[in-house]
Amino acid sequence: MCTKQVTKLDGGCLVILFSIILDIDSSKFVSSIRVAVVQMQSSQHKADNLNVALEYTLLAATKDAKAILFPEFLMAYSPENQNAKELVSTAESVNNGKFVAALRKAAKTNNISIVATIYEKSANNDQRVYDTAIIINSIGKISSVYRKLHLYDAMGFQESRKFVAGDKINKPVMLGPTKIGIMICYDIRFPEMSRILVGNGANTLVAPSAWVHGILKEEHWLTMLKARAIENGAFVIAPDQVGNIYSGRSLVIDPFGVVLLDMGNKQGVDIVDIDVSRVKGIRQTLPLLKNRRTDVYKRDLDVFCRDCNKR
């Protein structure tokens, strides 16, 4: 509630006043959003992980965060020797599952948006599950359901043994004053995806991850996340798993490649203020999107349809 006299209005009160008089969305005047980034070590027990998520959501709300972002595999850690059938028994549906229902209630109760991940049951495949990211707004409604497009069949892993690949790139959605495009972990390695998200209006890329540690893996993580930020003139927020087989180092990177947050190998919640107006400034100074030669690129669109394995 704004209690100051009109003659002494500050910026926040002025926004509220104009919102009341003109009946417009005040978020259009706000250029920053406070986000909470979670780095955690998920256990194999879904209920325990949910309790941690609810505790972190409450904590984020007490720190005035407007959104909290969790890593991939929030629902449970699935060790390599776990078979697909066991993972199917852990999975839930988005609309009827207790896990998502609890997160939706927490979002509404705490007036905070949530980006979370689940193992989602597939209606067409009872042997594998989707690796799914959901965006829940501050009134508890689901605004986006994204199923991981690129499965991690590389470096000795074969996610396709347990997971069904998604088949679409979601349109970006509003999260306060920013428009976020959602990816998951291995998607980071495919720059086409982030460019499509930005082309569809995203100014912040969010990538819940469970980045497996290994030789040069942290270097890849840092390099690619910086590249996705710089080449698109966008913020990148990448909450990561830590412990088990994962590397941690959850990151927030600004549109010029400046690391605003690196959580190292600790567990917990860190708060970052995202100034969305910086996107416009960087895109004017370094107009990579404007300077693209799409008139030339379109001549070679068929490269996306070629079978590169045959070369």
matplotlib code that plots the C-alpha trace (Angstrom):
import matplotlib.pyplot as plt

x = [0.0, 1.3, 0.9, 2.9, 1.3, 1.0, 3.3, 6.1, 5.6, 8.6, 9.0, 7.3, 4.3, 4.0, 3.8, 1.0, -0.8, -0.8, -1.7, -4.8, -5.8, -5.2, -5.9, -2.8, -0.2, 2.4, 5.0, 5.5, 7.1, 9.4, 12.7, 14.2, 13.2, 14.7, 15.3, 16.3, 18.6, 18.7, 21.6, 20.9, 21.7, 18.5, 18.1, 16.4, 13.4, 10.7, 9.0, 12.3, 13.1, 9.7, 10.1, 13.4, 11.8, 9.0, 11.4, 13.6, 10.5, 9.4, 13.0, 13.1, 9.8, 11.1, 14.0, 11.6, 12.4, 9.7, 10.8, 12.7, 14.5, 15.3, 17.8, 17.0, 16.0, 14.5, 12.0, 14.7, 18.2, 18.2, 21.4, 22.8, 21.9, 18.3, 16.1, 13.5, 10.6, 11.7, 11.8, 8.3, 7.0, 8.4, 7.0, 3.7, 1.5, 1.6, -2.0, -2.9, 0.4, 0.9, 4.4, 3.3, 0.1, 2.3, 4.5, 1.5, 0.1, 3.5, 3.7, 0.3, 0.8, 4.1, 3.2, 6.3, 6.8, 8.5, 10.6, 10.8, 11.5, 9.7, 9.7, 6.5, 4.5, 4.1, 0.6, 2.1, 5.0, 4.7, 8.3, 10.0, 9.3, 9.7, 12.3, 10.0, 10.4, 7.3, 6.8, 4.3, 3.2, 2.7, -1.0, -0.3, -1.1, 1.1, 2.2, 4.6, 5.4, 8.6, 9.8, 13.6, 14.3, 17.9, 18.6, 22.1, 23.2, 26.9, 30.1, 29.1, 25.5, 22.3, 19.3, 17.1, 17.1, 14.9, 13.5, 11.3, 12.4, 10.2, 9.2, 8.8, 10.5, 8.2, 7.3, 8.8, 6.6, 6.5, 8.0, 7.6, 9.3, 11.3, 10.4, 12.0, 12.9, 13.3, 15.8, 17.2, 20.9, 22.1, 20.0, 22.7, 25.0, 22.7, 22.9, 20.0, 17.6, 18.6, 18.5, 15.0, 13.9, 15.4, 13.9, 10.6, 11.1, 13.1, 15.5, 16.3, 17.3, 16.7, 18.4, 17.7, 20.6, 22.2, 25.7, 27.8, 31.3, 34.3, 37.4, 36.8, 33.1, 33.1, 35.0, 32.4, 29.6, 31.0, 32.1, 28.8, 26.6, 28.7, 28.4, 24.6, 24.4, 26.7, 25.6, 21.9, 22.3, 20.3, 20.6, 21.3, 20.2, 21.4, 20.5, 22.5, 22.6, 25.6, 26.9, 26.1, 27.7, 27.1, 29.4, 27.4, 28.5, 25.0, 25.4, 23.7, 25.3, 24.4, 24.0, 27.6, 29.0, 29.5, 29.1, 26.7, 26.6, 28.7, 27.5, 30.6, 29.9, 27.6, 24.0, 21.4, 19.7, 21.3, 19.5, 20.2, 18.6, 18.1, 18.0, 16.1, 16.9, 20.5, 19.3, 18.2, 21.4, 23.7, 21.8, 22.2, 25.9, 26.6, 23.8, 24.4, 20.8, 20.4, 23.6, 22.7, 22.6, 19.4, 19.0, 22.1, 21.5, 18.1, 19.9, 21.4, 18.4, 18.6, 21.7, 19.3, 17.8, 21.0, 22.2, 25.6, 26.5, 26.8, 29.5]
y = [0.0, 3.5, 5.8, 8.9, 12.1, 12.6, 15.6, 13.3, 10.3, 8.1, 5.9, 2.8, 4.8, 6.6, 3.3, 2.1, 5.4, 5.3, 1.6, 2.5, 5.5, 3.9, 0.3, -1.0, -3.6, -2.0, -4.6, -2.7, 0.1, -2.2, -3.0, -5.3, -8.6, -10.3, -14.0, -16.8, -19.5, -22.9, -25.3, -28.6, -32.2, -34.1, -37.5, -40.5, -39.7, -37.5, -36.5, -35.3, -33.2, -31.7, -30.6, -29.0, -27.2, -25.9, -24.7, -22.9, -21.3, -19.8, -18.6, -16.9, -15.2, -13.8, -12.3, -10.5, -12.7, -12.7, -16.0, -19.1, -21.3, -25.0, -27.3, -30.3, -33.5, -31.6, -34.4, -37.1, -38.2, -41.1, -43.1, -44.7, -48.2, -47.3, -48.9, -47.1, -48.9, -47.5, -44.0, -44.4, -45.3, -42.0, -39.9, -37.9, -36.0, -32.3, -31.7, -34.4, -35.0, -34.2, -32.8, -30.1, -29.4, -28.7, -26.4, -24.5, -24.1, -22.8, -20.3, -18.9, -18.8, -17.1, -14.9, -16.1, -17.6, -21.0, -22.7, -26.4, -29.8, -33.1, -36.6, -36.5, -39.5, -40.0, -40.8, -42.6, -44.5, -46.3, -47.5, -44.0, -40.5, -36.9, -34.7, -31.7, -28.1, -26.2, -22.5, -21.6, -18.0, -16.2, -17.1, -20.8, -21.3, -23.2, -20.9, -23.3, -27.0, -27.8, -31.3, -31.6, -31.7, -32.9, -36.0, -36.6, -39.5, -38.6, -39.0, -42.5, -41.6, -42.6, -40.6, -42.0, -45.3, -43.7, -40.6, -39.6, -36.6, -33.6, -32.4, -28.6, -25.4, -23.5, -19.9, -17.6, -16.4, -13.3, -13.6, -10.1, -7.6, -10.2, -12.7, -16.1, -18.9, -22.3, -25.0, -27.9, -28.8, -30.5, -28.1, -25.5, -27.2, -26.4, -22.7, -23.0, -23.4, -20.4, -18.2, -19.4, -18.6, -15.1, -14.7, -15.3, -12.6, -14.0, -11.7, -14.2, -17.8, -20.2, -23.6, -25.9, -28.4, -31.4, -31.0, -34.1, -33.4, -34.6, -33.5, -30.0, -30.3, -27.2, -25.3, -26.3, -25.2, -21.8, -21.2, -22.2, -20.3, -17.2, -17.7, -18.1, -14.9, -12.8, -14.0, -13.4, -10.2, -12.0, -12.9, -16.6, -18.2, -21.8, -23.5, -26.7, -29.9, -30.4, -33.6, -37.1, -36.9, -33.2, -30.2, -27.4, -23.9, -22.6, -19.4, -16.1, -14.3, -10.9, -10.0, -8.9, -12.1, -10.8, -13.5, -12.1, -15.3, -18.5, -20.7, -23.0, -26.3, -25.2, -26.0, -23.4, -20.3, -17.2, -14.0, -11.9, -8.7, -8.8, -5.4, -6.2, -2.7, -3.9, -6.2, -3.2, -1.3, -4.2, -5.0, -1.4, -1.3, -4.8, -5.2, -8.9, -9.6, -6.6, -7.3, -10.8, -11.6, -13.6, -12.8, -15.0, -17.6, -18.6, -20.0, -22.7, -23.7, -27.2, -27.8, -28.3, -31.2, -33.0, -36.1, -35.0, -38.5, -39.6, -37.0]
z = [0.0, -0.9, 2.1, 1.1, -0.1, -3.8, -3.6, -2.3, -4.4, -5.0, -8.0, -6.5, -5.3, -8.6, -10.4, -8.1, -8.5, -12.3, -12.2, -10.2, -12.3, -15.7, -14.8, -16.4, -15.5, -13.2, -14.1, -17.4, -15.4, -13.4, -15.0, -12.3, -10.6, -7.6, -8.2, -5.9, -7.4, -5.8, -5.8, -4.1, -3.9, -4.6, -2.9, -4.3, -2.0, -3.7, -0.5, 1.1, -2.0, -2.0, 1.6, 0.8, -2.2, 0.0, 2.7, 0.1, -1.5, 1.9, 2.5, -0.9, -0.2, 3.1, 1.1, -1.2, -4.2, -6.9, -8.4, -7.3, -9.8, -9.1, -10.9, -13.1, -11.3, -8.4, -7.9, -7.3, -8.1, -10.5, -10.2, -13.4, -12.2, -11.6, -14.2, -16.3, -14.6, -11.2, -12.6, -14.1, -10.6, -9.3, -12.1, -11.9, -14.2, -14.3, -13.8, -11.2, -9.4, -5.7, -6.3, -8.7, -6.6, -3.6, -5.5, -7.0, -3.5, -2.2, -5.1, -4.4, -0.6, -0.9, -3.8, -5.8, -9.2, -9.4, -12.0, -11.1, -12.7, -12.5, -14.0, -16.0, -16.9, -20.7, -22.0, -25.0, -23.3, -20.0, -20.1, -20.0, -18.7, -19.7, -18.1, -17.7, -16.5, -15.3, -14.7, -12.0, -11.6, -8.3, -8.2, -8.5, -12.2, -14.6, -17.4, -19.2, -19.4, -21.3, -22.0, -22.5, -26.2, -26.3, -24.3, -23.0, -25.1, -24.9, -22.9, -21.8, -20.8, -22.5, -21.1, -23.9, -22.0, -19.3, -21.0, -23.9, -25.8, -26.1, -29.5, -29.3, -28.1, -25.9, -26.5, -23.8, -21.0, -18.8, -15.4, -13.8, -16.1, -18.0, -20.7, -20.1, -22.5, -20.9, -21.7, -19.7, -19.2, -22.4, -24.4, -23.6, -26.1, -29.0, -29.8, -32.3, -29.4, -27.4, -30.6, -31.4, -27.9, -28.2, -31.6, -30.1, -27.5, -24.6, -22.8, -20.1, -20.7, -17.8, -17.9, -14.9, -15.0, -13.5, -15.1, -14.7, -13.5, -15.4, -17.3, -18.7, -17.9, -15.7, -18.4, -20.9, -18.6, -18.0, -21.6, -23.1, -20.7, -21.2, -25.0, -24.9, -22.9, -25.1, -28.5, -27.6, -25.4, -22.7, -19.1, -18.4, -15.2, -14.7, -11.4, -11.0, -9.0, -6.7, -5.1, -6.3, -9.8, -10.4, -10.5, -8.9, -9.9, -10.5, -12.5, -13.3, -16.3, -17.6, -21.4, -21.7, -20.2, -16.7, -14.0, -11.4, -9.4, -9.1, -6.3, -6.3, -4.6, -1.8, -1.3, -0.6, -2.0, -3.3, -4.3, -7.4, -8.7, -12.5, -14.2, -17.4, -18.8, -19.2, -22.1, -24.2, -23.4, -24.4, -27.5, -28.6, -27.8, -29.3, -31.8, -32.7, -33.4, -35.5, -37.5, -38.4, -42.2, -42.2, -45.9, -46.5, -43.7, -45.2, -48.3, -46.1, -43.9, -45.4, -43.2, -40.3, -42.2, -43.3, -41.6, -40.4, -39.2, -42.8, -43.6]

ax = plt.figure().add_subplot(projection="3d")
ax.plot(x, y, z, "-o")
ax.set_aspect("equal")
plt.show()
